[in-house]
Amino acid sequence: MAGGALAIGAPATALQADLASLAARLRVRYPLLTQLARYAVVGGLGTVVNAVIYLVLRDFLDAVPANLVALVLSTAVSTEVNRRFTFQGAEAHRWRAYVQDGGTVLFYAFYSSLVLVLLDQVIPAATEWEEALAVALASVLGGLLRFLVLRYWVFDTRPEAASAS
């Protein structure tokens, strides 16, 4: 039995090594695609975190205030996770990060609050889950713009940007 496990484990280890090598080559050859994929993972998790916070707060607060608190918390956390994971620990331009966080919160505060108000007009008795889903779906649209701001302004790691600063 142990010999069988070893025989099965050896090809799996080789496959893992091949996949790791392929991933490393793709990261070097397509850095923008790699960052976009990582950003999508962080964005998806951030959206889930936002929805969970929203649903917890919704027991105590109305829709818009619960949305705003969830938004502030999830934006701050996702910016730091993006810095560490998506942009591999790139140094942030501190004031740009603050402006981006504030701008993101303001944008999504108005945008997602408008989504909630419109949802209430279309479905007056929407459940908290429907509200959270509507905000999550709407946040996907703003995510691409936020990625571009983070990549080219907050965590600008292009060589010409590094020499200019």
N, C-alpha and C positions, 0 to 999 in steps of 0.2 A: 504494500500500500504506500509506504513512504517512497519507494522507488518510482511509483507511478506519479506521485505528487511532484517529485523532482523533475521527471520528464515533461510533465505538463507545465511546470513552473518555468523551465528554461526557455521555451518558445515565448511564453508570456513576457518574460523579462526582455527578450530580444525585441519583441513587438513594442514594449514600452520604450525601450531605447530608441528604436526607429521613429516612433511617434514624437518623442522628445526632440530628436534631431530635426525632424520635419518642422515641428513647431518653432524651434530656434531659427531655422532658415527662413521660415515665413515671417517671423518677427523682424528679422533684419531686412528682408526684401520688401515687405509691405508694412511699414511701421504705422501708417495711418489706419489701415484696415485692422491691425492689431489693437490700436488704441480705441477705435470705434467699437470693436467687439467687446473689449473690456469695459468701455463706457456703458454699453448696453446691459452688461451683467450688473454693474453698479446701479445703473438707472432702474433696472427691474427690481433689484433688492430694495433700493430707496423708495420705489413706488409701493412695494409691499409694506415697508416700515411705515411710510406715510399713512397708508390705509389702516394699518393696525392701530397706530396712535389715534387716528381720526375716529375709528370705531370705539376705542376705549373712552375717548373724551366725549363722544356723542351721547353717552349716558348722562353726562353732567352739563353739557353745553349745547347750544343751538348749532346748526350746521356750519354757518360761516365762522364763528369764533373757534370751533373745534378744528376746522380746516386750517385756519391761520396758525394756530399753535402747532399742529402737526407739520405744516409747511416749514415753519422756522426751524424746528428741530431736525427734520429730515434733510433740509437743505444744508445746514451746517455739517451734519455728519457725512452726507454724500460728497460734499466738496473735499473733505479730508480724505475719505476713502478713495476718491478719484485721484487725488494728489499722490497717494501712496501706491495704488494699484494701477490705475489707467496710465498715469504719467510717470511711473517708476520712481516716486519720491522726489520729483523735480521740485526745486525751490520755487515757491510761489512769490510773485511780486505782491507783498503783503497788502498794500492799499488796493491793488487790483482785485485781490481775493475778497476783501471786504466790500468793495463796490459791486463785484459780481454776486456775492451772497445777498447783499441788499437789493440789487437789481432783480435777482432771481426771485427773492421773496415778494418784492413788489409786483413783478410781472405775474407770478403765479397766484398771488393774493387776489389781484383783480380778475385775472383770467379764470381761475378755478371758482371764485365766488360768483362770477357771472354765469359759469356753467351750472352751479348749484341753483341760482335764481331762475335760469332758463329751464332747468329740469323741473323745478317746482311749478313753473307755468305749464309745462307739458304734462307732467305726471304729479299732480298735487299731493298725492299720498305716497310718494316714493319712500322706500325703506332706506335705512341707513346703509345697507349693503349696495343698493342701487346708487345712492349718492356717492359712496366710496368708489364704485366702479366707474361712474361718470367722470369723477375727478381723475382717477387713474388713467383712463383712456385719453382724456384731454391733456394730461401731462406728457404723454408720448409725443404730441405735436411740438411742444416747446423744448423737448429734450435735444433735438438736433441743433437748435440755435445755441443752447447752453454748452453743448460739446464744442462747438466752434469757438465760443468765447473762452472756454477753459483752455482749449488747445493753443489758440493763437494769441491770447492776451494774458491770461492769468499764469499759465504754466508754459510760456513760450520758450521752447528749448532749441529752436532753430539756431544754427551757428551764427548767422548774421545778427540775431537778436541778442545772443550772449555777448558778442563783441561790442554791440551798441550800448549795453548797460554797464 
